[in-house]
Amino acid sequence: MAWYLHTAVLLFAPFIGSFLGTLVLRLPEGRAVVFDRSRCEACGQVLGAIDQVPVFSWLAFKGRCRHCGAKLGAFYPLIELAALGVAVWAVLTVPAPLVWPTAALGWALLVLAVIDARHFYLPDVLTLPLIPAGLAVAWWLDPAGLLGGQILHHALGAALGFLGFAGLAWAYQRLRGREGLGLGDAKLLAAAGAWVSWTGLGSVLLWAAPIALVVSLAAGLIQGTLSDKLAGRTALPFGPFLALGLWLTWLYGPIRLGWPL
């Protein structure tokens, strides 16, 4: 059974990645995702199956539209490969029964991270379903503990994740007089609590905050805007770092801090 689950997730991953790319491009614009055919953005020609084979079609047609020759860019093959990378990571890290839930979590986080990085926006339609999904996985792993087991810890994690981050966002706005942390981040942290329980929330932030700080400072040095970064005048999407923190905590468990006696 393990080989079947592993093979299936690896085979489907690039095709799912292609759909993830459609989500990234269409959701922020409010365009239909499911009921609208894929078209060339340059000529409007509806794309057939031969045009949409993950990675292969892009390579076969040298990154250009088969109909008009317009350059397509590398966005789709990159996100298809990223989706495959998520699946490979899941296969190498978690037990076989958890491969599909883990890959699904990784794919959702991938979409959220890319959308937030591009638009400073975490769509509720993707973030909120992660909360019941995390609780469902917690119940699946511990069905006998519905009223007193792990699922209560995960539900508490979801509540603490949202309320804690929302309170921090409110305090920031009161102190600085402007919005610095969005409720989208609070909802994503609630999803994190649902997946890794309240005991894992600290680890999610311990991964996310330092990495975000390093990336922000490095970007400031490269772009010559370090003073603006230090003064908090340059916006930085926090969603990608929360997504990474949740992913790493789910895969490897909470960070354990301590010193040997």
C-alpha positions in Angstrom: 0.0 0.0 0.0 2.9 2.4 0.8 4.3 2.2 -2.7 0.9 2.8 -4.2 0.3 5.9 -2.1 3.8 7.2 -2.9 3.6 6.6 -6.6 0.2 8.2 -6.9 1.1 11.4 -5.1 4.2 11.8 -7.1 2.4 11.2 -10.4 -0.4 13.5 -9.7 1.8 16.3 -8.1 2.8 18.1 -11.4 -0.8 18.1 -12.6 -2.0 19.5 -9.2 0.8 22.0 -9.5 -0.7 23.2 -12.8 -4.0 23.8 -11.1 -2.2 25.6 -8.3 -0.7 28.0 -10.8 -4.2 28.7 -12.1 -5.3 29.5 -8.5 -2.3 31.9 -8.0 -3.1 33.8 -11.2 -6.9 33.9 -11.1 -7.9 34.1 -7.4 -6.5 37.6 -6.7 -8.2 38.9 -9.9 -11.6 37.4 -9.0 -11.6 35.2 -12.1 -13.3 31.9 -12.4 -11.0 29.0 -11.6 -12.9 25.8 -12.3 -15.4 26.7 -15.0 -13.1 28.8 -17.3 -11.0 27.1 -19.9 -7.2 27.7 -20.0 -6.3 30.2 -22.7 -3.1 31.8 -24.0 -2.9 35.3 -22.3 -1.5 36.7 -25.6 -3.9 35.4 -28.3 -6.8 34.1 -26.3 -6.7 30.7 -27.9 -8.1 27.9 -25.8 -5.3 25.5 -24.8 -5.7 21.8 -25.5 -4.4 18.8 -23.6 -1.2 18.8 -25.5 -0.5 22.4 -24.4 -1.0 21.6 -20.7 1.2 18.6 -20.0 3.1 19.7 -16.9 6.7 20.9 -17.6 6.8 18.7 -20.8 4.6 21.1 -22.9 6.6 24.1 -21.8 9.9 22.4 -22.8 8.5 20.9 -26.0 7.3 24.3 -27.3 10.3 26.1 -25.9 8.3 28.2 -23.5 6.1 29.7 -26.2 2.4 29.4 -27.2 1.9 26.7 -29.9 -0.7 28.9 -31.6 0.8 32.4 -31.7 4.4 31.9 -30.6 4.1 34.4 -27.7 6.6 33.8 -24.8 4.8 32.2 -21.9 7.3 32.6 -19.1 8.4 30.0 -16.6 5.8 30.5 -13.9 3.8 27.3 -14.7 6.7 24.8 -14.9 8.2 26.3 -11.8 5.1 25.9 -9.7 4.5 22.4 -11.2 8.1 21.5 -10.1 7.5 23.1 -6.7 4.3 21.0 -6.2 6.4 17.9 -7.1 9.0 18.9 -4.6 6.3 19.2 -1.9 5.2 15.6 -2.7 8.7 14.3 -2.7 9.4 16.0 0.7 6.2 14.4 2.1 7.1 10.9 0.8 10.5 11.1 2.3 9.4 12.5 5.7 6.0 11.1 6.9 4.4 7.6 7.1 2.6 6.4 4.0 -0.9 7.0 5.4 -0.1 10.7 6.0 1.5 11.3 2.6 -1.7 12.7 0.9 -2.8 14.9 3.8 0.7 16.2 4.2 1.1 16.9 0.5 -2.3 18.6 0.4 -1.3 20.8 3.3 2.0 21.6 1.5 0.2 22.5 -1.8 -2.2 24.8 0.0 0.6 26.5 1.8 2.5 26.9 -1.5 -0.4 28.7 -3.1 -0.9 30.9 -0.1 2.8 31.8 0.1 3.0 32.7 -3.6 -0.2 34.8 -3.6 0.8 36.6 -0.4 4.3 37.3 -1.8 2.8 38.7 -5.0 -0.3 40.5 -3.7 0.0 40.9 0.1 -3.2 38.9 0.3 -4.2 35.5 1.9 -7.5 34.4 0.3 -10.1 33.2 2.9 -11.2 30.5 0.4 -7.9 28.8 0.8 -7.0 29.7 4.4 -10.2 29.0 6.3 -10.7 25.4 5.0 -7.3 24.5 6.5 -8.8 24.9 9.9 -11.4 22.1 9.7 -9.0 20.1 7.6 -6.4 20.2 10.4 -9.0 19.3 13.0 -10.2 16.4 10.8 -6.7 15.0 10.5 -6.2 15.4 14.3 -9.4 13.4 14.8 -8.4 10.8 12.2 -5.1 10.3 14.1 -6.9 10.0 17.5 -10.6 9.1 16.9 -11.1 7.8 20.4 -10.2 11.2 21.9 -13.0 13.2 20.3 -14.2 14.6 23.6 -11.0 14.7 25.6 -8.0 13.8 23.3 -5.8 15.6 20.9 -8.5 17.2 18.9 -9.3 19.6 21.8 -5.6 20.7 21.9 -5.8 21.4 18.1 -9.1 23.3 18.5 -7.5 25.3 21.3 -4.5 25.9 19.0 -6.7 27.3 16.3 -8.4 29.7 18.7 -5.1 30.8 20.3 -3.5 31.2 16.9 -6.2 33.6 15.7 -6.8 35.5 18.9 -3.1 35.9 19.7 -2.2 37.2 16.2 -5.3 39.4 15.9 -4.5 40.9 19.3 -0.9 41.6 18.2 -2.2 43.2 15.0 -4.6 45.4 17.0 -1.7 46.4 19.4 0.5 47.3 16.5 -2.1 49.5 14.9 -2.7 51.3 18.2 1.0 51.9 18.8 2.1 52.7 15.2 -1.1 54.3 13.9 -1.2 52.1 10.8 -1.9 48.5 9.9 1.1 46.3 10.0 -0.3 42.8 10.5 -3.3 41.5 8.6 -6.1 39.3 9.8 -5.2 37.0 6.9 -2.0 36.1 8.9 -4.2 35.6 12.0 -6.4 33.1 10.1 -3.3 31.3 8.8 -1.9 31.0 12.3 -5.3 29.6 13.4 -4.9 27.0 10.6 -1.4 26.3 12.0 -2.9 25.7 15.5 -5.5 23.3 14.0 -2.7 21.3 12.4 0.1 21.3 15.0 -1.9 22.0 18.2 -1.3 24.8 20.6 1.9 23.2 21.6 3.3 23.8 18.0 2.3 27.4 17.6 5.5 28.7 19.3 7.6 26.6 16.8 5.7 28.0 13.9 6.6 31.5 15.0 10.1 30.5 15.9 10.6 29.4 12.4 8.7 32.3 10.7 9.9 35.4 12.6 13.7 34.9 12.4 13.6 33.8 8.7 11.4 36.8 7.9 13.8 39.1 9.7 16.9 37.7 7.9 15.1 37.9 4.5 14.0 41.5 5.2 17.4 42.7 6.2 19.1 40.9 3.3 16.6 42.5 0.9 17.3 45.9 2.5 21.0 45.5 2.0 20.6 44.4 -1.6 18.1 47.2 -2.5 19.8 49.9 -0.4 16.7 50.3 1.7 18.0 48.9 5.0 17.0 52.0 7.0 13.4 51.8 5.8 13.4 48.1 6.7 14.7 48.8 10.2 12.1 51.6 10.7 9.3 49.4 9.6 8.4 51.6 6.6 8.7 48.8 4.0 6.0 46.2 3.8 6.9 42.5 4.0 4.4 39.7 3.5 4.5 37.5 6.5 2.3 34.7 5.1 5.1 32.9 3.3 7.1 32.7 6.5 4.1 31.5 8.5 3.5 28.9 5.8 7.1 27.7 6.0 6.9 27.6 9.8 3.7 25.5 9.7 5.2 23.1 7.1 8.4 22.5 9.1 6.6 22.1 12.4 4.1 19.7 10.9 6.9 17.6 9.3 9.4 17.6 12.2 7.5 18.5 15.3 7.9 21.4 17.7 11.3 23.0 18.3 12.7 21.8 21.6 14.6 24.4 23.5 16.8 23.4 26.3 20.3 22.9 27.6 21.9 19.6 28.7 22.6 19.3 32.4 
